[in-house]
Amino acid sequence: MSADNEIQEERNQGEHYENWKQNVPLMYEICISHQNSWPSLTVTWLNEIEIDQNNNEVHKLIVATQTDGQEQEFINVLMIQFPKETDEEFDASVLNNLWKTQAVGKITQEQQIPVQYDINKIRQKPGSKFILAAQTSVGEISIYDISRHQKVMALKGQEREGYGLCWNPKNQNQLLSASYDKKIYYWDVGTGQLIKSYSFHQKEVEDVCWHPQDPNLFISCSDDRTFAICDIRTQQGMKIKQEAHSQEVNCIQFNQLDPKYFATGSNDAEAKMFDITKPEKQIYSFSNHEDAIYTLQWSPHKKNLLATGSVDSKIILWDYLKAGKHYEGELDKEGTPEIVFYHEGHRSKINDLSWNVNHKNLIASVEADKNMLQIWKIQTQLWMDDDNDDLIQSLI
């Protein structure tokens, strides 16, 4: 791309962003932008929630710096307060008044834990308030105890860095990591030992995810364009390996509320949905992104909602129950009834996103270039069901 084209593209992007900011009050119940000192490759809400003396919810989330060795790296524990979760009929103007009179909606740094390496991904251990696992830029899997403000274990043996990281929700000391050395590593964090490594992918392994209910099953995806369904009770591990996309598969996740379904995201700009009992054929393909999809996550509150983040700087919320439905008039021309919402508050590649388990429909997201963390929740009417599709589409 020529320098003139780059300048014009940046100008267009800036104008688009300014237009988005003007429409924020119409689209969002909550929308907070927080400038980090450095970009973060990862974001995750912590499971805990507290209620303060003003009846506000107090939430915590994790980001990590990516300075590329220019400065000390940190894990940052951030704290934010919101008015207590309300019912679907809550008047957003009441929220606005609360924000004017109380110190809510402000992001403050609670902890800053120095780390040795860049961190690619952080995930909290199920059932624990304080234990985090981190994928590092050198391949070490680091375990941190934020109550002690330090690293408490280093899992060594992974030969290259990776991004995929997942705790077993049923056997809570078991951890999977995916590596660019083409392997998957299965760890026992209780003993600090590697249980087994798997090498059935032909290229870099991008992501892994344990089954939410069966502690023996997990799925993985790779730059070899496939996903695999795996069983730790078998010698090889892999049960099924299936080509899923025309390009590299970057992310994969089970639907936590309906675990027979899982979704994949790819460099081909498509997200696809599969049934683990019939994995040979996709159920749906979601294809409104303009560039590679690097992160996706199912809603922990509504089984039909999926969020995908892309290099095109957009996050799209999808409702698979609306996929393939036909509507009269203008909606039929659009042809995308499964799109609930475009979040267009970022201006560079979406690195990671996280749904908040304790506050319905609240999402945090981070981007690559602008050091921006955003916390957002769209207006209640945008989540309405089929009878209100006209309203939903008009506000997108």
Contacts in CASP RR format, 6 or more apart in sequence:
PFRMAT RR
TARGET T0000
AUTHOR 0000-0000-0000
METHOD contacts of the structure
MODEL  1
MSADNEIQEERNQGEHYENWKQNVPLMYEICISHQNSWPSLTVTWLNEIE
IDQNNNEVHKLIVATQTDGQEQEFINVLMIQFPKETDEEFDASVLNNLWK
TQAVGKITQEQQIPVQYDINKIRQKPGSKFILAAQTSVGEISIYDISRHQ
KVMALKGQEREGYGLCWNPKNQNQLLSASYDKKIYYWDVGTGQLIKSYSF
HQKEVEDVCWHPQDPNLFISCSDDRTFAICDIRTQQGMKIKQEAHSQEVN
CIQFNQLDPKYFATGSNDAEAKMFDITKPEKQIYSFSNHEDAIYTLQWSP
HKKNLLATGSVDSKIILWDYLKAGKHYEGELDKEGTPEIVFYHEGHRSKI
NDLSWNVNHKNLIASVEADKNMLQIWKIQTQLWMDDDNDDLIQSLI
1 9 0 8 1.000
13 313 0 8 1.000
13 347 0 8 1.000
14 347 0 8 1.000
16 344 0 8 1.000
17 344 0 8 1.000
17 345 0 8 1.000
17 347 0 8 1.000
20 344 0 8 1.000
20 345 0 8 1.000
21 345 0 8 1.000
24 31 0 8 1.000
26 379 0 8 1.000
26 395 0 8 1.000
27 341 0 8 1.000
27 378 0 8 1.000
27 379 0 8 1.000
27 382 0 8 1.000
27 395 0 8 1.000
28 376 0 8 1.000
28 377 0 8 1.000
28 378 0 8 1.000
28 379 0 8 1.000
29 92 0 8 1.000
29 95 0 8 1.000
29 377 0 8 1.000
29 378 0 8 1.000
29 379 0 8 1.000
29 380 0 8 1.000
30 82 0 8 1.000
30 95 0 8 1.000
30 105 0 8 1.000
30 362 0 8 1.000
30 375 0 8 1.000
30 376 0 8 1.000
30 377 0 8 1.000
31 374 0 8 1.000
31 375 0 8 1.000
31 376 0 8 1.000
31 377 0 8 1.000
32 80 0 8 1.000
32 105 0 8 1.000
32 107 0 8 1.000
32 374 0 8 1.000
32 375 0 8 1.000
32 376 0 8 1.000
33 345 0 8 1.000
33 372 0 8 1.000
33 373 0 8 1.000
33 374 0 8 1.000
34 78 0 8 1.000
34 107 0 8 1.000
34 372 0 8 1.000
34 373 0 8 1.000
34 374 0 8 1.000
34 375 0 8 1.000
35 371 0 8 1.000
35 372 0 8 1.000
35 373 0 8 1.000
36 63 0 8 1.000
36 65 0 8 1.000
36 76 0 8 1.000
36 366 0 8 1.000
36 371 0 8 1.000
36 372 0 8 1.000
36 373 0 8 1.000
37 65 0 8 1.000
37 371 0 8 1.000
38 65 0 8 1.000
38 66 0 8 1.000
38 67 0 8 1.000
38 71 0 8 1.000
38 371 0 8 1.000
39 65 0 8 1.000
39 66 0 8 1.000
39 351 0 8 1.000
39 366 0 8 1.000
39 367 0 8 1.000
39 368 0 8 1.000
39 369 0 8 1.000
39 370 0 8 1.000
39 371 0 8 1.000
40 63 0 8 1.000
40 64 0 8 1.000
40 65 0 8 1.000
40 66 0 8 1.000
40 351 0 8 1.000
40 352 0 8 1.000
40 366 0 8 1.000
40 371 0 8 1.000
40 373 0 8 1.000
41 64 0 8 1.000
41 66 0 8 1.000
41 118 0 8 1.000
41 119 0 8 1.000
41 120 0 8 1.000
41 121 0 8 1.000
41 163 0 8 1.000
41 351 0 8 1.000
41 352 0 8 1.000
41 366 0 8 1.000
42 62 0 8 1.000
42 63 0 8 1.000
42 64 0 8 1.000
42 119 0 8 1.000
42 120 0 8 1.000
42 121 0 8 1.000
42 122 0 8 1.000
42 351 0 8 1.000
42 352 0 8 1.000
42 366 0 8 1.000
43 61 0 8 1.000
43 62 0 8 1.000
43 63 0 8 1.000
43 351 0 8 1.000
43 352 0 8 1.000
43 353 0 8 1.000
43 354 0 8 1.000
43 364 0 8 1.000
43 365 0 8 1.000
43 366 0 8 1.000
43 373 0 8 1.000
44 61 0 8 1.000
44 62 0 8 1.000
44 122 0 8 1.000
44 123 0 8 1.000
44 124 0 8 1.000
44 352 0 8 1.000
44 354 0 8 1.000
45 59 0 8 1.000
45 60 0 8 1.000
45 61 0 8 1.000
45 62 0 8 1.000
45 354 0 8 1.000
45 355 0 8 1.000
45 356 0 8 1.000
45 357 0 8 1.000
45 358 0 8 1.000
45 364 0 8 1.000
46 59 0 8 1.000
46 60 0 8 1.000
46 61 0 8 1.000
46 62 0 8 1.000
46 77 0 8 1.000
46 124 0 8 1.000
46 129 0 8 1.000
47 124 0 8 1.000
47 126 0 8 1.000
47 127 0 8 1.000
47 129 0 8 1.000
47 357 0 8 1.000
47 358 0 8 1.000
48 60 0 8 1.000
48 129 0 8 1.000
49 57 0 8 1.000
49 58 0 8 1.000
49 59 0 8 1.000
49 358 0 8 1.000
49 359 0 8 1.000
50 57 0 8 1.000
50 58 0 8 1.000
51 57 0 8 1.000
51 58 0 8 1.000
51 84 0 8 1.000
52 58 0 8 1.000
52 81 0 8 1.000
54 102 0 8 1.000
54 104 0 8 1.000
55 83 0 8 1.000
55 84 0 8 1.000
56 81 0 8 1.000
56 82 0 8 1.000
56 83 0 8 1.000
56 84 0 8 1.000
56 102 0 8 1.000
56 104 0 8 1.000
57 81 0 8 1.000
57 82 0 8 1.000
57 83 0 8 1.000
57 84 0 8 1.000
57 85 0 8 1.000
57 358 0 8 1.000
57 359 0 8 1.000
58 79 0 8 1.000
58 80 0 8 1.000
58 81 0 8 1.000
59 79 0 8 1.000
59 80 0 8 1.000
59 81 0 8 1.000
59 82 0 8 1.000
59 356 0 8 1.000
59 358 0 8 1.000
59 359 0 8 1.000
60 77 0 8 1.000
60 78 0 8 1.000
60 79 0 8 1.000
60 80 0 8 1.000
60 110 0 8 1.000
61 77 0 8 1.000
61 78 0 8 1.000
61 80 0 8 1.000
61 354 0 8 1.000
61 364 0 8 1.000
61 375 0 8 1.000
62 75 0 8 1.000
62 76 0 8 1.000
62 77 0 8 1.000
62 78 0 8 1.000
62 122 0 8 1.000
62 124 0 8 1.000
62 132 0 8 1.000
63 75 0 8 1.000
63 76 0 8 1.000
63 78 0 8 1.000
63 366 0 8 1.000
63 373 0 8 1.000
64 73 0 8 1.000
64 74 0 8 1.000
64 75 0 8 1.000
64 76 0 8 1.000
64 115 0 8 1.000
64 118 0 8 1.000
64 119 0 8 1.000
64 122 0 8 1.000
64 134 0 8 1.000
65 71 0 8 1.000
65 73 0 8 1.000
65 74 0 8 1.000
65 76 0 8 1.000
65 118 0 8 1.000
65 119 0 8 1.000
66 73 0 8 1.000
66 118 0 8 1.000
66 119 0 8 1.000
67 73 0 8 1.000
67 118 0 8 1.000
68 118 0 8 1.000
69 118 0 8 1.000
72 114 0 8 1.000
73 114 0 8 1.000
73 115 0 8 1.000
73 116 0 8 1.000
73 117 0 8 1.000
73 118 0 8 1.000
73 119 0 8 1.000
74 112 0 8 1.000
74 113 0 8 1.000
74 114 0 8 1.000
74 115 0 8 1.000
75 111 0 8 1.000
75 112 0 8 1.000
75 113 0 8 1.000
75 115 0 8 1.000
75 119 0 8 1.000
75 122 0 8 1.000
75 132 0 8 1.000
75 134 0 8 1.000
75 144 0 8 1.000
75 146 0 8 1.000
76 109 0 8 1.000
76 111 0 8 1.000
76 112 0 8 1.000
76 113 0 8 1.000
77 109 0 8 1.000
77 110 0 8 1.000
77 111 0 8 1.000
77 112 0 8 1.000
77 113 0 8 1.000
77 146 0 8 1.000
78 107 0 8 1.000
78 108 0 8 1.000
78 109 0 8 1.000
78 110 0 8 1.000
78 373 0 8 1.000
79 107 0 8 1.000
79 108 0 8 1.000
79 109 0 8 1.000
79 110 0 8 1.000
80 105 0 8 1.000
80 106 0 8 1.000
80 107 0 8 1.000
80 108 0 8 1.000
80 375 0 8 1.000
81 102 0 8 1.000
81 103 0 8 1.000
81 104 0 8 1.000
81 105 0 8 1.000
81 106 0 8 1.000
82 104 0 8 1.000
82 105 0 8 1.000
82 359 0 8 1.000
82 362 0 8 1.000
83 95 0 8 1.000
83 98 0 8 1.000
83 99 0 8 1.000
83 104 0 8 1.000
85 358 0 8 1.000
85 359 0 8 1.000
85 360 0 8 1.000
86 95 0 8 1.000
88 380 0 8 1.000
88 383 0 8 1.000
89 380 0 8 1.000
90 380 0 8 1.000
92 379 0 8 1.000
92 380 0 8 1.000
98 104 0 8 1.000
99 105 0 8 1.000
107 373 0 8 1.000
107 375 0 8 1.000
111 146 0 8 1.000
111 149 0 8 1.000
113 144 0 8 1.000
113 146 0 8 1.000
113 149 0 8 1.000
113 150 0 8 1.000
115 134 0 8 1.000
115 136 0 8 1.000
115 142 0 8 1.000
115 144 0 8 1.000
115 151 0 8 1.000
116 136 0 8 1.000
116 142 0 8 1.000
116 151 0 8 1.000
117 136 0 8 1.000
117 137 0 8 1.000
117 138 0 8 1.000
117 140 0 8 1.000
117 142 0 8 1.000
118 136 0 8 1.000
118 137 0 8 1.000
119 134 0 8 1.000
119 135 0 8 1.000
119 136 0 8 1.000
119 137 0 8 1.000
119 142 0 8 1.000
120 134 0 8 1.000
120 135 0 8 1.000
120 136 0 8 1.000
120 137 0 8 1.000
120 161 0 8 1.000
120 162 0 8 1.000
120 163 0 8 1.000
121 134 0 8 1.000
121 135 0 8 1.000
121 162 0 8 1.000
121 163 0 8 1.000
121 164 0 8 1.000
121 165 0 8 1.000
121 352 0 8 1.000
122 132 0 8 1.000
122 133 0 8 1.000
122 134 0 8 1.000
122 135 0 8 1.000
122 165 0 8 1.000
123 132 0 8 1.000
123 133 0 8 1.000
123 165 0 8 1.000
123 166 0 8 1.000
123 167 0 8 1.000
124 131 0 8 1.000
124 132 0 8 1.000
124 167 0 8 1.000
125 131 0 8 1.000
125 132 0 8 1.000
125 133 0 8 1.000
125 167 0 8 1.000
125 172 0 8 1.000
125 189 0 8 1.000
126 167 0 8 1.000
126 168 0 8 1.000
126 169 0 8 1.000
126 172 0 8 1.000
127 172 0 8 1.000
128 172 0 8 1.000
129 147 0 8 1.000
130 145 0 8 1.000
130 146 0 8 1.000
130 147 0 8 1.000
130 148 0 8 1.000
131 143 0 8 1.000
131 144 0 8 1.000
131 145 0 8 1.000
132 143 0 8 1.000
132 144 0 8 1.000
132 145 0 8 1.000
132 146 0 8 1.000
133 141 0 8 1.000
133 142 0 8 1.000
133 143 0 8 1.000
133 144 0 8 1.000
133 165 0 8 1.000
133 167 0 8 1.000
133 175 0 8 1.000
133 189 0 8 1.000
134 141 0 8 1.000
134 142 0 8 1.000
134 143 0 8 1.000
134 144 0 8 1.000
134 165 0 8 1.000
135 141 0 8 1.000
135 161 0 8 1.000
135 162 0 8 1.000
135 163 0 8 1.000
135 164 0 8 1.000
135 165 0 8 1.000
135 177 0 8 1.000
136 142 0 8 1.000
136 161 0 8 1.000
137 161 0 8 1.000
138 161 0 8 1.000
139 157 0 8 1.000
139 158 0 8 1.000
139 159 0 8 1.000
139 160 0 8 1.000
139 161 0 8 1.000
139 162 0 8 1.000
139 179 0 8 1.000
140 154 0 8 1.000
140 155 0 8 1.000
140 156 0 8 1.000
140 158 0 8 1.000
141 154 0 8 1.000
141 155 0 8 1.000
141 158 0 8 1.000
141 165 0 8 1.000
141 175 0 8 1.000
141 177 0 8 1.000
141 185 0 8 1.000
141 187 0 8 1.000
142 151 0 8 1.000
142 153 0 8 1.000
142 154 0 8 1.000
142 155 0 8 1.000
143 151 0 8 1.000
143 152 0 8 1.000
143 153 0 8 1.000
143 154 0 8 1.000
143 155 0 8 1.000
143 189 0 8 1.000
144 150 0 8 1.000
144 151 0 8 1.000
144 152 0 8 1.000
145 152 0 8 1.000
153 189 0 8 1.000
153 192 0 8 1.000
155 175 0 8 1.000
155 177 0 8 1.000
155 185 0 8 1.000
155 187 0 8 1.000
155 189 0 8 1.000
155 192 0 8 1.000
155 194 0 8 1.000
157 185 0 8 1.000
157 194 0 8 1.000
158 177 0 8 1.000
158 179 0 8 1.000
158 181 0 8 1.000
158 183 0 8 1.000
158 185 0 8 1.000
159 179 0 8 1.000
159 181 0 8 1.000
159 183 0 8 1.000
160 179 0 8 1.000
160 180 0 8 1.000
160 181 0 8 1.000
161 179 0 8 1.000
161 180 0 8 1.000
162 177 0 8 1.000
162 178 0 8 1.000
162 179 0 8 1.000
162 180 0 8 1.000
162 204 0 8 1.000
162 205 0 8 1.000
162 206 0 8 1.000
163 178 0 8 1.000
163 206 0 8 1.000
163 207 0 8 1.000
164 176 0 8 1.000
164 177 0 8 1.000
164 178 0 8 1.000
164 205 0 8 1.000
164 206 0 8 1.000
164 207 0 8 1.000
164 208 0 8 1.000
165 175 0 8 1.000
165 176 0 8 1.000
165 177 0 8 1.000
165 178 0 8 1.000
165 208 0 8 1.000
166 175 0 8 1.000
166 176 0 8 1.000
166 208 0 8 1.000
166 209 0 8 1.000
166 210 0 8 1.000
166 218 0 8 1.000
167 174 0 8 1.000
167 175 0 8 1.000
167 210 0 8 1.000
168 174 0 8 1.000
168 175 0 8 1.000
168 176 0 8 1.000
168 210 0 8 1.000
168 215 0 8 1.000
169 210 0 8 1.000
169 212 0 8 1.000
169 215 0 8 1.000
170 210 0 8 1.000
170 213 0 8 1.000
170 214 0 8 1.000
170 215 0 8 1.000
171 215 0 8 1.000
173 188 0 8 1.000
173 189 0 8 1.000
173 190 0 8 1.000
174 186 0 8 1.000
174 187 0 8 1.000
174 188 0 8 1.000
174 189 0 8 1.000
174 195 0 8 1.000
174 210 0 8 1.000
174 215 0 8 1.000
175 186 0 8 1.000
175 187 0 8 1.000
175 189 0 8 1.000
176 184 0 8 1.000
176 185 0 8 1.000
176 186 0 8 1.000
176 187 0 8 1.000
176 208 0 8 1.000
176 209 0 8 1.000
176 210 0 8 1.000
176 218 0 8 1.000
177 184 0 8 1.000
177 185 0 8 1.000
177 187 0 8 1.000
177 208 0 8 1.000
178 184 0 8 1.000
178 185 0 8 1.000
178 205 0 8 1.000
178 206 0 8 1.000
178 207 0 8 1.000
178 208 0 8 1.000
178 220 0 8 1.000
179 185 0 8 1.000
179 204 0 8 1.000
179 205 0 8 1.000
180 204 0 8 1.000
180 205 0 8 1.000
181 204 0 8 1.000
182 199 0 8 1.000
182 201 0 8 1.000
182 202 0 8 1.000
182 203 0 8 1.000
182 204 0 8 1.000
182 205 0 8 1.000
182 222 0 8 1.000
183 197 0 8 1.000
183 198 0 8 1.000
183 199 0 8 1.000
183 201 0 8 1.000
183 205 0 8 1.000
184 197 0 8 1.000
184 198 0 8 1.000
184 199 0 8 1.000
184 201 0 8 1.000
184 205 0 8 1.000
184 208 0 8 1.000
184 220 0 8 1.000
184 230 0 8 1.000
185 194 0 8 1.000
185 197 0 8 1.000
186 194 0 8 1.000
186 195 0 8 1.000
186 196 0 8 1.000
186 197 0 8 1.000
186 198 0 8 1.000
186 232 0 8 1.000
187 193 0 8 1.000
187 194 0 8 1.000
187 195 0 8 1.000
188 194 0 8 1.000
188 195 0 8 1.000
196 232 0 8 1.000
198 220 0 8 1.000
198 230 0 8 1.000
198 236 0 8 1.000
198 237 0 8 1.000
198 238 0 8 1.000
200 228 0 8 1.000
200 236 0 8 1.000
200 237 0 8 1.000
200 238 0 8 1.000
200 241 0 8 1.000
201 220 0 8 1.000
201 222 0 8 1.000
201 224 0 8 1.000
201 226 0 8 1.000
201 228 0 8 1.000
201 241 0 8 1.000
202 222 0 8 1.000
202 224 0 8 1.000
203 222 0 8 1.000
203 223 0 8 1.000
203 224 0 8 1.000
203 248 0 8 1.000
204 222 0 8 1.000
204 223 0 8 1.000
205 220 0 8 1.000
205 221 0 8 1.000
205 222 0 8 1.000
205 223 0 8 1.000
206 221 0 8 1.000
206 222 0 8 1.000
206 223 0 8 1.000
206 248 0 8 1.000
206 249 0 8 1.000
206 250 0 8 1.000
206 251 0 8 1.000
206 252 0 8 1.000
207 220 0 8 1.000
207 221 0 8 1.000
207 249 0 8 1.000
207 250 0 8 1.000
207 251 0 8 1.000
207 252 0 8 1.000
207 253 0 8 1.000
208 218 0 8 1.000
208 219 0 8 1.000
208 220 0 8 1.000
208 252 0 8 1.000
209 218 0 8 1.000
209 219 0 8 1.000
209 220 0 8 1.000
209 252 0 8 1.000
209 253 0 8 1.000
209 254 0 8 1.000
209 262 0 8 1.000
210 217 0 8 1.000
210 218 0 8 1.000
210 254 0 8 1.000
211 217 0 8 1.000
211 218 0 8 1.000
211 219 0 8 1.000
211 254 0 8 1.000
211 259 0 8 1.000
211 276 0 8 1.000
212 254 0 8 1.000
212 256 0 8 1.000
212 259 0 8 1.000
213 259 0 8 1.000
214 259 0 8 1.000
216 231 0 8 1.000
216 232 0 8 1.000
216 233 0 8 1.000
217 229 0 8 1.000
217 230 0 8 1.000
217 231 0 8 1.000
217 232 0 8 1.000
218 230 0 8 1.000
218 232 0 8 1.000
219 227 0 8 1.000
219 228 0 8 1.000
219 229 0 8 1.000
219 230 0 8 1.000
219 252 0 8 1.000
219 254 0 8 1.000
219 262 0 8 1.000
219 276 0 8 1.000
220 227 0 8 1.000
220 228 0 8 1.000
220 230 0 8 1.000
220 252 0 8 1.000
221 227 0 8 1.000
221 228 0 8 1.000
221 244 0 8 1.000
221 249 0 8 1.000
221 250 0 8 1.000
221 251 0 8 1.000
221 252 0 8 1.000
221 264 0 8 1.000
221 265 0 8 1.000
222 228 0 8 1.000
222 248 0 8 1.000
222 249 0 8 1.000
223 248 0 8 1.000
223 249 0 8 1.000
224 248 0 8 1.000
225 243 0 8 1.000
225 244 0 8 1.000
225 245 0 8 1.000
225 246 0 8 1.000
225 247 0 8 1.000
225 248 0 8 1.000
225 249 0 8 1.000
225 266 0 8 1.000
226 241 0 8 1.000
226 242 0 8 1.000
226 243 0 8 1.000
226 244 0 8 1.000
226 249 0 8 1.000
227 241 0 8 1.000
227 242 0 8 1.000
227 244 0 8 1.000
227 249 0 8 1.000
227 252 0 8 1.000
227 262 0 8 1.000
227 264 0 8 1.000
227 274 0 8 1.000
227 279 0 8 1.000
228 238 0 8 1.000
228 239 0 8 1.000
228 240 0 8 1.000
228 241 0 8 1.000
228 242 0 8 1.000
229 238 0 8 1.000
229 239 0 8 1.000
229 240 0 8 1.000
229 241 0 8 1.000
229 242 0 8 1.000
229 276 0 8 1.000
229 279 0 8 1.000
230 237 0 8 1.000
230 238 0 8 1.000
230 239 0 8 1.000
231 237 0 8 1.000
231 239 0 8 1.000
240 279 0 8 1.000
242 279 0 8 1.000
242 280 0 8 1.000
244 264 0 8 1.000
244 266 0 8 1.000
244 272 0 8 1.000
244 274 0 8 1.000
244 282 0 8 1.000
245 264 0 8 1.000
245 265 0 8 1.000
245 266 0 8 1.000
245 267 0 8 1.000
245 268 0 8 1.000
245 270 0 8 1.000
245 272 0 8 1.000
246 266 0 8 1.000
246 268 0 8 1.000
247 266 0 8 1.000
247 267 0 8 1.000
247 268 0 8 1.000
247 292 0 8 1.000
248 266 0 8 1.000
248 267 0 8 1.000
248 292 0 8 1.000
249 264 0 8 1.000
249 265 0 8 1.000
249 266 0 8 1.000
249 267 0 8 1.000
250 265 0 8 1.000
250 266 0 8 1.000
250 267 0 8 1.000
250 292 0 8 1.000
250 293 0 8 1.000
250 294 0 8 1.000
250 295 0 8 1.000
251 264 0 8 1.000
251 265 0 8 1.000
251 293 0 8 1.000
251 294 0 8 1.000
251 295 0 8 1.000
251 296 0 8 1.000
252 262 0 8 1.000
252 263 0 8 1.000
252 264 0 8 1.000
252 265 0 8 1.000
253 262 0 8 1.000
253 263 0 8 1.000
253 296 0 8 1.000
253 297 0 8 1.000
253 298 0 8 1.000
254 261 0 8 1.000
254 262 0 8 1.000
254 298 0 8 1.000
255 261 0 8 1.000
255 262 0 8 1.000
255 263 0 8 1.000
255 298 0 8 1.000
255 303 0 8 1.000
255 306 0 8 1.000
256 298 0 8 1.000
256 300 0 8 1.000
257 298 0 8 1.000
257 299 0 8 1.000
257 300 0 8 1.000
257 302 0 8 1.000
257 303 0 8 1.000
258 303 0 8 1.000
259 276 0 8 1.000
260 275 0 8 1.000
260 276 0 8 1.000
260 277 0 8 1.000
261 273 0 8 1.000
261 274 0 8 1.000
261 275 0 8 1.000
261 276 0 8 1.000
261 283 0 8 1.000
262 273 0 8 1.000
262 274 0 8 1.000
262 276 0 8 1.000
263 271 0 8 1.000
263 272 0 8 1.000
263 273 0 8 1.000
263 274 0 8 1.000
263 296 0 8 1.000
263 298 0 8 1.000
263 306 0 8 1.000
264 271 0 8 1.000
264 272 0 8 1.000
264 274 0 8 1.000
264 296 0 8 1.000
265 271 0 8 1.000
265 272 0 8 1.000
265 293 0 8 1.000
265 296 0 8 1.000
265 308 0 8 1.000
266 272 0 8 1.000
266 292 0 8 1.000
266 293 0 8 1.000
267 292 0 8 1.000
267 293 0 8 1.000
268 292 0 8 1.000
269 287 0 8 1.000
269 289 0 8 1.000
269 290 0 8 1.000
269 291 0 8 1.000
269 292 0 8 1.000
269 293 0 8 1.000
269 310 0 8 1.000
269 312 0 8 1.000
270 285 0 8 1.000
270 286 0 8 1.000
270 287 0 8 1.000
270 289 0 8 1.000
270 293 0 8 1.000
271 285 0 8 1.000
271 286 0 8 1.000
271 287 0 8 1.000
271 289 0 8 1.000
271 293 0 8 1.000
271 296 0 8 1.000
271 306 0 8 1.000
271 308 0 8 1.000
271 318 0 8 1.000
272 282 0 8 1.000
272 283 0 8 1.000
272 284 0 8 1.000
272 285 0 8 1.000
272 286 0 8 1.000
273 282 0 8 1.000
273 283 0 8 1.000
273 284 0 8 1.000
273 285 0 8 1.000
273 286 0 8 1.000
273 306 0 8 1.000
273 320 0 8 1.000
274 281 0 8 1.000
274 282 0 8 1.000
274 283 0 8 1.000
275 283 0 8 1.000
283 320 0 8 1.000
284 320 0 8 1.000
284 323 0 8 1.000
284 324 0 8 1.000
284 338 0 8 1.000
286 306 0 8 1.000
286 308 0 8 1.000
286 316 0 8 1.000
286 318 0 8 1.000
286 323 0 8 1.000
286 338 0 8 1.000
288 316 0 8 1.000
288 336 0 8 1.000
288 339 0 8 1.000
289 308 0 8 1.000
289 309 0 8 1.000
289 310 0 8 1.000
289 312 0 8 1.000
289 314 0 8 1.000
289 316 0 8 1.000
290 310 0 8 1.000
290 312 0 8 1.000
290 314 0 8 1.000
291 310 0 8 1.000
291 311 0 8 1.000
291 312 0 8 1.000
292 310 0 8 1.000
292 311 0 8 1.000
293 308 0 8 1.000
293 309 0 8 1.000
293 310 0 8 1.000
293 311 0 8 1.000
294 309 0 8 1.000
294 310 0 8 1.000
294 311 0 8 1.000
294 349 0 8 1.000
294 350 0 8 1.000
294 351 0 8 1.000
295 308 0 8 1.000
295 309 0 8 1.000
295 350 0 8 1.000
295 351 0 8 1.000
295 352 0 8 1.000
295 353 0 8 1.000
296 306 0 8 1.000
296 307 0 8 1.000
296 308 0 8 1.000
296 309 0 8 1.000
297 306 0 8 1.000
297 307 0 8 1.000
297 353 0 8 1.000
297 354 0 8 1.000
297 355 0 8 1.000
298 305 0 8 1.000
298 306 0 8 1.000
298 307 0 8 1.000
298 355 0 8 1.000
299 305 0 8 1.000
299 306 0 8 1.000
299 307 0 8 1.000
299 355 0 8 1.000
299 361 0 8 1.000
300 355 0 8 1.000
300 357 0 8 1.000
301 355 0 8 1.000
301 360 0 8 1.000
301 361 0 8 1.000
302 383 0 8 1.000
304 319 0 8 1.000
304 320 0 8 1.000
304 321 0 8 1.000
305 317 0 8 1.000
305 318 0 8 1.000
305 319 0 8 1.000
305 340 0 8 1.000
306 317 0 8 1.000
306 318 0 8 1.000
306 320 0 8 1.000
307 315 0 8 1.000
307 316 0 8 1.000
307 317 0 8 1.000
307 318 0 8 1.000
307 353 0 8 1.000
307 355 0 8 1.000
307 363 0 8 1.000
308 315 0 8 1.000
308 316 0 8 1.000
308 318 0 8 1.000
309 315 0 8 1.000
309 316 0 8 1.000
309 350 0 8 1.000
309 353 0 8 1.000
309 365 0 8 1.000
310 316 0 8 1.000
310 349 0 8 1.000
310 350 0 8 1.000
311 349 0 8 1.000
311 350 0 8 1.000
313 344 0 8 1.000
313 345 0 8 1.000
313 346 0 8 1.000
313 347 0 8 1.000
313 348 0 8 1.000
313 349 0 8 1.000
313 350 0 8 1.000
313 367 0 8 1.000
314 342 0 8 1.000
314 343 0 8 1.000
314 344 0 8 1.000
314 346 0 8 1.000
314 350 0 8 1.000
315 342 0 8 1.000
315 343 0 8 1.000
315 346 0 8 1.000
315 350 0 8 1.000
315 353 0 8 1.000
315 363 0 8 1.000
315 365 0 8 1.000
316 339 0 8 1.000
316 341 0 8 1.000
316 342 0 8 1.000
316 343 0 8 1.000
317 339 0 8 1.000
317 340 0 8 1.000
317 341 0 8 1.000
317 343 0 8 1.000
317 378 0 8 1.000
318 338 0 8 1.000
318 339 0 8 1.000
318 340 0 8 1.000
319 338 0 8 1.000
319 339 0 8 1.000
319 340 0 8 1.000
320 338 0 8 1.000
322 337 0 8 1.000
322 338 0 8 1.000
322 386 0 8 1.000
322 389 0 8 1.000
323 337 0 8 1.000
323 338 0 8 1.000
324 337 0 8 1.000
324 338 0 8 1.000
325 337 0 8 1.000
325 338 0 8 1.000
325 386 0 8 1.000
326 332 0 8 1.000
327 337 0 8 1.000
327 389 0 8 1.000
330 393 0 8 1.000
331 337 0 8 1.000
331 389 0 8 1.000
331 390 0 8 1.000
331 393 0 8 1.000
334 393 0 8 1.000
337 389 0 8 1.000
337 393 0 8 1.000
339 396 0 8 1.000
340 382 0 8 1.000
340 383 0 8 1.000
340 392 0 8 1.000
340 396 0 8 1.000
341 378 0 8 1.000
341 382 0 8 1.000
341 396 0 8 1.000
342 396 0 8 1.000
343 363 0 8 1.000
343 365 0 8 1.000
343 374 0 8 1.000
343 376 0 8 1.000
343 378 0 8 1.000
345 374 0 8 1.000
346 365 0 8 1.000
346 367 0 8 1.000
346 370 0 8 1.000
346 372 0 8 1.000
346 374 0 8 1.000
347 367 0 8 1.000
347 369 0 8 1.000
347 370 0 8 1.000
347 372 0 8 1.000
348 367 0 8 1.000
348 368 0 8 1.000
348 369 0 8 1.000
348 370 0 8 1.000
349 367 0 8 1.000
349 368 0 8 1.000
349 369 0 8 1.000
350 365 0 8 1.000
350 366 0 8 1.000
350 367 0 8 1.000
350 368 0 8 1.000
351 366 0 8 1.000
351 367 0 8 1.000
351 368 0 8 1.000
352 365 0 8 1.000
352 366 0 8 1.000
353 363 0 8 1.000
353 364 0 8 1.000
353 365 0 8 1.000
353 366 0 8 1.000
354 363 0 8 1.000
354 364 0 8 1.000
354 365 0 8 1.000
355 361 0 8 1.000
355 362 0 8 1.000
355 363 0 8 1.000
356 362 0 8 1.000
356 363 0 8 1.000
356 364 0 8 1.000
359 377 0 8 1.000
361 377 0 8 1.000
361 378 0 8 1.000
361 383 0 8 1.000
362 375 0 8 1.000
362 376 0 8 1.000
362 377 0 8 1.000
363 375 0 8 1.000
363 376 0 8 1.000
363 377 0 8 1.000
364 373 0 8 1.000
364 374 0 8 1.000
364 375 0 8 1.000
365 373 0 8 1.000
365 374 0 8 1.000
365 376 0 8 1.000
366 372 0 8 1.000
366 373 0 8 1.000
366 374 0 8 1.000
379 395 0 8 1.000
381 388 0 8 1.000
381 391 0 8 1.000
381 392 0 8 1.000
381 395 0 8 1.000
382 392 0 8 1.000
382 395 0 8 1.000
384 391 0 8 1.000
384 392 0 8 1.000
END
